[in-house]
Amino acid sequence: MARPQSVRSRVEAALDRMTRSERRAAQVLLSHYPVVGLDSITGFAEAAQVSAATIQRLVAKIGMESYPEFRQALRAELADAGPLTVRRRDKAEAGDPIAQFGAGCEDAIRETLKAVDRTSLAHVVDALAAPRRAVYIAAGAFTAPLARHFDFHLRKMRPRVVLMDQDMAGRTDDLVNVRKKDVLVVFDIRRYQPDTAVTARLAEERGAEVILLTDMWMSPIARIASHAFRAKVDAATPWDTLVGLAALVELIASEVDRKTWPALKKRLETLDRWREETFVPDRLIAPPDDA
């Protein structure tokens, strides 16, 4: 069965039939594909410096009945993106594969950090540094390692950090403990998981502040998140990369460390002392030679 025509190919095929303002909007979309098209119609119009009516005409000109249909088509393309559908590198492609891979990782980190809003970062650091606010961390299947990495950092810096279970039944046990002003840090990238969205919604309904780490196309959780950080996940391989999100995790953890250092220093000194006191030498736990 043939795949449906992509929005990009529809736009490219219709360029010759567009007015000047429609073509300007189309070029903005193609230059920032598909991010601009996933915004509201007002946001798309502002990015292209045209009217919302122009965007409506552009959508009609590529054979779609409404802007919601246009956005849904873009989201469907994202949902279909994966190791089975992304073009794989030709084995005969010239160049050093290690250098090419490294360049892709560098680009992902650079573009991710470039998109960080400093005001949002400062607010999130303040929230995570407040010891009276419990912090819950949730993620999808693919981003679960990043949630564990974030939990590893935060639990050393502050009390009341909860890494939520991947299983929804286990998460429910945590969600019932969420209080007003608590914080939920949630990871959600394409393909966006419904159970992750439900987790965010229930936490928000209990009064928690939702902080989202997502991709450049923005998880639907962004609608209820107080702050969202976008990472570049598409790379020069068929598999999405997590290096941009990992950079965000370490950036946020580093800023929490810097803000809380006087109290954190004492906490880490205590942790180190207790580790020494509870350390069991290998010779005491190793089996005897004749075992």
C-alpha positions as CSV (number, residue, x, y, z in Angstrom):
1,M,0.0,0.0,0.0
2,A,1.5,3.4,-1.0
3,R,2.2,5.9,1.7
4,P,0.1,9.1,1.6
5,Q,1.7,12.1,0.1
6,S,3.6,14.2,2.7
7,V,2.7,17.8,3.5
8,R,6.1,18.9,2.3
9,S,5.6,17.3,-1.2
10,R,2.2,18.8,-1.4
11,V,3.5,22.3,-0.7
12,E,6.4,21.9,-3.1
13,A,4.0,20.7,-5.9
14,A,1.7,23.7,-5.3
15,L,4.4,26.5,-5.1
16,D,3.8,27.6,-8.7
17,R,0.1,28.2,-8.1
18,M,0.6,30.3,-4.9
19,T,0.4,34.0,-4.5
20,R,3.4,35.9,-3.2
21,S,2.2,35.9,0.4
22,E,1.2,32.2,0.2
23,R,4.7,31.4,-1.2
24,R,6.3,33.3,1.6
25,A,4.4,31.2,4.2
26,A,5.3,28.0,2.3
27,Q,9.0,28.9,2.2
28,V,8.9,29.5,6.0
29,L,7.3,26.1,6.5
30,L,9.8,24.3,4.3
31,S,12.7,26.1,6.0
32,H,11.5,25.0,9.5
33,Y,9.7,21.9,8.6
34,P,7.5,20.7,10.3
35,V,7.9,22.8,13.4
36,V,6.2,26.0,12.2
37,G,3.2,24.0,10.9
38,L,2.6,22.4,14.3
39,D,2.1,25.8,15.9
40,S,-1.3,27.5,16.1
41,I,-2.5,29.2,12.9
42,T,-1.7,32.6,14.6
43,G,1.8,31.4,15.4
44,F,2.4,30.2,11.9
45,A,1.1,33.5,10.4
46,E,3.3,35.5,12.7
47,A,6.4,33.5,11.9
48,A,5.7,34.0,8.2
49,Q,4.6,37.6,8.6
50,V,1.4,37.0,6.8
51,S,-2.3,36.9,7.8
52,A,-4.1,33.9,9.2
53,A,-6.3,34.1,6.2
54,T,-3.2,33.5,4.0
55,I,-2.4,30.4,6.0
56,Q,-6.0,29.2,5.5
57,R,-5.6,29.7,1.7
58,L,-2.3,27.9,1.7
59,V,-3.8,24.9,3.4
60,A,-6.7,24.9,0.9
61,K,-4.3,25.1,-2.0
62,I,-2.5,21.9,-1.0
63,G,-5.8,20.1,-0.9
64,M,-6.7,20.2,2.8
65,E,-10.0,21.4,4.2
66,S,-8.9,22.9,7.5
67,Y,-5.9,23.9,9.5
68,P,-6.6,21.2,12.1
69,E,-6.4,18.6,9.3
70,F,-3.1,20.2,8.1
71,R,-1.6,19.9,11.6
72,Q,-2.9,16.4,12.0
73,A,-1.2,15.4,8.8
74,L,2.1,16.8,10.1
75,R,1.7,14.9,13.4
76,A,1.0,11.7,11.6
77,E,4.2,12.1,9.7
78,L,6.1,12.5,13.0
79,A,4.4,9.4,14.4
80,D,5.4,7.4,11.3
81,A,9.1,8.5,11.7
82,G,11.2,5.7,13.0
83,P,14.0,3.2,12.2
84,L,11.8,1.4,9.6
85,T,10.7,4.5,7.7
86,V,13.7,7.0,7.9
87,R,16.1,6.8,5.0
88,R,19.1,4.8,5.8
89,R,22.6,5.9,4.9
90,D,23.9,4.3,1.7
91,K,26.7,2.0,2.5
92,A,28.8,3.6,-0.3
93,E,28.3,7.1,1.1
94,A,31.7,8.9,1.3
95,G,33.2,10.2,4.5
96,D,34.2,8.9,7.9
97,P,31.1,7.4,9.6
98,I,32.5,8.2,13.0
99,A,33.1,11.8,12.1
100,Q,29.7,12.1,10.6
101,F,28.0,10.6,13.6
102,G,30.0,12.9,15.9
103,A,29.0,16.0,13.9
104,G,25.4,14.9,14.2
105,C,25.6,14.7,17.9
106,E,27.4,18.1,18.1
107,D,24.6,19.6,16.0
108,A,21.9,18.1,18.2
109,I,23.5,19.5,21.4
110,R,24.2,22.9,19.8
111,E,20.6,23.3,18.5
112,T,19.1,22.1,21.7
113,L,21.0,24.6,23.9
114,K,20.4,27.4,21.4
115,A,16.6,26.9,22.0
116,V,16.8,27.2,25.8
117,D,14.8,30.1,27.2
118,R,16.9,31.6,30.0
119,T,13.9,32.9,31.9
120,S,12.3,29.5,31.9
121,L,15.6,27.9,33.0
122,A,15.9,30.2,35.9
123,H,12.3,29.5,37.0
124,V,12.7,25.8,36.7
125,V,16.0,25.9,38.7
126,D,14.3,27.8,41.5
127,A,11.4,25.3,41.6
128,L,13.8,22.3,41.7
129,A,15.9,24.0,44.4
130,A,13.0,24.5,46.7
131,P,13.2,21.6,49.3
132,R,9.6,21.9,50.4
133,R,8.4,21.0,46.9
134,A,8.5,17.3,46.1
135,V,9.9,16.5,42.6
136,Y,8.4,13.7,40.6
137,I,10.0,12.5,37.4
138,A,8.2,10.5,34.6
139,A,9.2,9.4,31.2
140,G,8.2,7.3,28.2
141,A,9.8,4.0,27.3
142,F,12.6,5.5,25.1
143,T,13.4,8.4,27.5
144,A,13.3,6.4,30.7
145,P,17.2,6.3,30.9
146,L,17.2,10.1,30.9
147,A,14.7,10.1,33.8
148,R,16.9,7.8,35.8
149,H,19.9,10.0,35.0
150,F,18.0,13.1,36.2
151,D,16.9,11.3,39.3
152,F,20.5,10.2,40.0
153,H,21.6,13.9,40.1
154,L,18.6,15.4,41.9
155,R,18.4,12.8,44.8
156,K,21.9,13.7,45.8
157,M,21.1,17.4,45.8
158,R,17.8,17.5,47.6
159,P,15.2,15.4,49.5
160,R,11.8,14.2,48.2
161,V,12.7,13.1,44.7
162,V,10.5,10.4,43.2
163,L,11.3,8.5,40.0
164,M,7.9,7.3,38.9
165,D,7.3,3.7,37.7
166,Q,7.1,2.9,34.0
167,D,4.0,0.9,34.8
168,M,0.9,3.1,35.1
169,A,-0.4,1.2,38.1
170,G,2.8,2.0,39.9
171,R,2.6,5.6,38.8
172,T,-0.9,5.9,40.3
173,D,0.5,5.1,43.7
174,D,2.9,8.0,43.3
175,L,0.3,10.4,41.8
176,V,-2.0,10.1,44.8
177,N,0.8,11.6,46.9
178,V,1.3,14.7,44.6
179,R,0.4,17.9,46.4
180,K,-0.2,21.5,45.3
181,K,3.1,23.2,44.3
182,D,5.0,20.0,43.8
183,V,6.9,19.6,40.5
184,L,6.5,17.0,37.8
185,V,9.4,16.8,35.3
186,V,8.2,14.8,32.4
187,F,10.1,13.5,29.3
188,D,8.0,13.0,26.2
189,I,9.3,12.8,22.6
190,R,7.8,11.4,19.4
191,R,6.1,9.0,19.4
192,Y,4.2,10.7,22.2
193,Q,2.9,8.2,24.7
194,P,-0.7,8.5,25.9
195,D,0.1,7.2,29.4
196,T,2.8,9.9,29.8
197,A,0.2,12.6,28.9
198,V,-2.3,11.1,31.4
199,T,0.4,11.2,34.1
200,A,1.0,14.9,33.4
201,R,-2.7,15.7,33.3
202,L,-3.4,14.0,36.6
203,A,-0.4,15.7,38.3
204,E,-1.5,19.1,37.0
205,E,-5.0,18.5,38.3
206,R,-3.6,17.9,41.7
207,G,-1.9,21.3,41.6
208,A,1.6,20.2,40.5
209,E,3.7,22.4,38.2
210,V,4.5,20.4,35.1
211,I,7.9,20.9,33.4
212,L,8.3,19.3,30.0
213,L,11.4,18.1,28.2
214,T,10.4,17.3,24.7
215,D,11.5,17.4,21.0
216,M,11.4,20.3,18.6
217,W,7.8,19.4,17.5
218,M,6.5,19.7,21.1
219,S,4.6,17.0,22.9
220,P,0.9,17.7,23.4
221,I,1.8,17.9,27.1
222,A,3.1,21.4,26.3
223,R,-0.5,22.7,26.6
224,I,-0.5,22.2,30.4
225,A,3.2,22.6,31.1
226,S,4.4,25.8,32.7
227,H,7.7,25.5,30.9
228,A,8.9,23.3,28.0
229,F,12.4,22.7,26.8
230,R,12.8,21.4,23.3
231,A,15.6,19.1,22.2
232,K,16.8,18.3,18.7
233,V,16.3,14.5,18.4
234,D,16.5,13.9,14.6
235,A,20.0,12.9,13.6
236,A,22.1,11.4,10.8
237,T,20.9,7.9,11.7
238,P,17.5,6.3,11.5
239,W,17.2,6.4,15.3
240,D,16.4,9.5,17.2
241,T,19.2,10.7,19.4
242,L,19.0,11.5,23.1
243,V,22.2,13.5,23.4
244,G,20.3,16.9,23.2
245,L,18.0,15.8,26.0
246,A,21.0,14.5,28.0
247,A,22.6,18.0,27.6
248,L,19.4,19.6,29.0
249,V,19.4,17.2,32.0
250,E,23.0,18.1,32.8
251,L,22.5,21.8,32.2
252,I,19.5,21.9,34.6
253,A,21.3,19.7,37.2
254,S,24.4,21.9,37.0
255,E,22.3,25.1,37.6
256,V,20.5,23.5,40.6
257,D,24.0,22.5,41.9
258,R,25.2,26.1,41.5
259,K,22.2,27.6,43.2
260,T,22.1,25.3,46.2
261,W,25.8,24.8,46.7
262,P,26.3,26.0,50.3
263,A,23.6,23.6,51.6
264,L,24.5,21.0,49.0
265,K,28.1,20.9,50.1
266,K,27.2,19.8,53.6
267,R,24.8,17.2,52.2
268,L,27.5,15.7,50.0
269,E,30.0,15.7,52.8
270,T,27.5,13.7,54.9
271,L,26.8,11.3,52.1
272,D,30.5,10.7,51.6
273,R,31.1,10.1,55.3
274,W,28.2,7.7,55.6
275,R,29.4,5.8,52.5
276,E,32.8,5.3,54.1
277,E,31.2,4.2,57.4
278,T,28.9,1.7,55.6
279,F,31.5,0.5,53.1
280,V,32.0,-3.3,53.3
281,P,35.5,-4.4,52.0
282,D,35.5,-7.0,49.3
283,R,37.4,-9.4,51.5
284,L,34.4,-9.6,53.9
285,I,31.9,-10.4,51.2
286,A,33.9,-12.6,48.9
287,P,33.4,-16.4,49.2
288,P,36.3,-18.3,50.9
289,D,38.9,-19.8,48.6
290,D,37.7,-23.3,49.1
291,A,34.1,-22.6,48.4
